[in-house]
Amino acid sequence: MIFKDYAKYYNLLYQNKDYRKETEYISSLIKKFKPESKKILEFGSGSGIHGRMLANIGYHLFGIERSQEMIDLGYQNYPPQNKDENFFFFQGDCTKTFIANDFDAVISLFHVFSYQTSEELAIDMLKNANRQLKQGGIFIFDYWFAPAVWKYRPKLRVKKVENTNLKITRIAEPICFEEKNLVDVDYLTFVEELPNGKISKIQETHKLKAFDLDEIINFSNSTGFEILHSEEWMSQLPPSQKTWGVCSILRKR
Ligand SMILES: C[S@@+](CC[C@H](N)C(=O)[O-])C[C@H]1O[C@@H](n2cnc3c(N)ncnc32)[C@H](O)[C@@H]1O
């Protein structure tokens, strides 16, 4: 199981990720491709940062997240008794969990689609999005883009972050299976408690799959969607060999 002990440190590890700007970007895509949207389902909602920001600007957000630890992390900052009535988390699997069939948009952000590491799982996620959308509803999701992943190739990376209590060092070591478009990222995370110097170690392997545009088009066509647009995540440039993260927008036919 991934996003377990590691989940406790997720928000600290990504403290410099610009969730506000990303939320503005997602909101601009929703306004462009389905302007009347109100009710939104988020797949792999994690600790709920995008979801709560979207709820705060007026959308009704429902999140499906597999890791209870990620959901709990979200509630540490926003206790249930204070929870925004426009934002609800459900523990579940976005390839099969059903909430309702009247969503205007489904969103899935920060490579959740790439965590679906087989064609079957990717198709199941699209089918599960499709059956919960209204006719004409949209699905916005980002994923690792195969042409760029194999041009640049995942590299060993070390990330260091800290706050007043904790110092975290995370080593990410990729093992590539190019012929299958798969990468196993071995995360070895050292957590130092600064007040007493105690160090603990967390190990998780995250399996990720890269996709190319032909696959996304084929999967869309076979799951009741048409593809409206694909662009580089945030920059909005056309997908290219320089584009690690691509964002696609599909519409339910
Ligand atoms: C990189 S995190 C992104 C979390 C959040 N979307 C964000 O932007 O911070 C990927 C998340 O997807 C969740 N996830 C991956 N596959 C899932 C699935 N099949 N069903 C539900 N959640 C899933 C993981 O548990 C994890 O919380």
The ligand as an ORCA input file, in Angstrom:
! r2SCAN-3c Opt
* xyz 0 1
  C       0.519     12.436     -6.336
  S      -0.884     12.230     -5.299
  C      -1.908     13.607     -5.811
  C      -2.906     14.016     -4.747
  C      -3.684     15.295     -5.075
  N      -4.463     15.136     -6.289
  C      -2.744     16.475     -5.170
  O      -2.705     17.104     -6.243
  O      -2.102     16.795     -4.175
  C      -1.723     10.868     -6.049
  C      -2.966     10.465     -5.267
  O      -3.780      9.622     -6.057
  C      -4.333      8.639     -5.195
  N      -4.735      7.518     -6.062
  C      -3.975      6.863     -6.978
  N      -4.705      5.911     -7.572
  C      -5.949      5.951     -7.022
  C      -7.134      5.207     -7.235
  N      -7.195      4.206     -8.112
  N      -8.230      5.549     -6.508
  C      -8.190      6.561     -5.610
  N      -7.091      7.288     -5.359
  C      -5.981      6.983     -6.065
  C      -3.210      8.321     -4.234
  O      -3.670      7.658     -3.068
  C      -2.656      9.719     -3.974
  O      -3.304     10.360     -2.908
*
